């Protein structure tokens, strides 16, 4: 019951972070919103793994967090160099 409430709350926060991505006034705000979305999604995966007691969801969360970190670093570097690859 409590984990369902936490998942619902995280889903709401995920949508709020998505709004920041779409209406963010600057690229850095959009990058921050994207980072928030990925962290909320990782938390949701971990909590769901606790709820269903399946450990392979933790592996999925670990891979997703590593890919999210690498993606954020590359996007931040792209913004820093002003679009030059």
Number of C-alpha atoms within 10 A of each C-alpha: 6 8 13 12 10 15 19 13 12 18 16 13 16 21 13 14 21 17 15 19 22 12 11 16 10 9 13 15 15 19 19 17 22 22 18 19 24 20 18 20 20 21 17 21 20 20 19 18 18 14 14 9 10 11 11 11 18 17 13 14 19 15 13 17 17 11 13 18 15 12 14 17 13 13 16 16 14 13 15 11 10 9 9 8 8
